[in-house]
Amino acid sequence: MSYLQHVFNVEEHGPLIRVRCGRSVAGRVLHEVSCYLLGDTLVDSGCPATARELARWCAGRHVTRVVHTHHHEDHTGGDAELVRTLGVEVVAPPRTVPILRRFYRLPWYRWMVWGRARSAPCRAMGASVRIGGKRFEVIATPGHAADHVCLHQPDSGWVFTGDLFISRRVRYLRAVEDAQRILESLRVVRALEPRLLICSHAGPVEDAVAALDERIEDWEDVSRRARRLIADGAGLADTTRRVLGAEGPMALISGGDFAKQNLVRSLVAGRG
């Protein structure tokens, strides 16, 4: 039996179907991401490693298209296989389209976690997009990625949040992410007073406003504590350790690209 296995699990949440995708090594899940089926539309398509499992699962479910929140490989990894086998239409934010049409080479650690990304044809979405028979507003929410959007349904209060929320306490950041812009985007979604967050990692979050408040307040607290320490003369590494604790193994594996120190640096400097 191979030590490298695929994770592919399906959960039903009323009309919303959550598909959890990822890779495991020797039984240990490296990371996991979710895409969602609502009506005939997938919101995101999971990671490249599980593209074939996703395409087989979608066959017979009348899936006609995929709508994206941003370009990252764990959200768009099923596109090429879905287009090839089912002929689905891929719709993405305008800034995402040229990336998906010619996907870049991934850093090795991202390839290890998610699989090798493949390019796929797609078209740009407008100011709104229909999912499950409902009109969702496209809300620009940059910070995690420049092309990131959330999809908001005003009547139901549902918001597909991609990688904006992630969890109530986020401790790691990629070097190119902008924590201050993420905070601004979180406040934009909070102002919508959503009733349900549909997150690619946390799953459906029903206490949406309270969860967003907690998420925002946590990073504001981290920022205040870090700024005080740095003002008193502490270095970045020492500040990170005192505020967030020691770095985890992903900081070493990624060569510092995915690390707690990136979060502190971005919160203090105001940029990624």
PyMOL commands that set and color helices and strands:
alter all, ss='L'
color gray80, all
select helices_A, chain A and resi 48-58+73-76+79-86+97-101+108-114+179-191+208-231+236-244+249-253+260-269
alter helices_A, ss='H'
color red, helices_A
select strands_A, chain A and resi 4-13+16-25+28-38+41-43+65-67+89-92+123-124+128-131+134-140+149-153+158-162+173-174+196-199+203-205+258-259
alter strands_A, ss='S'
color yellow, strands_A
deselect
rebuild
show_as cartoon
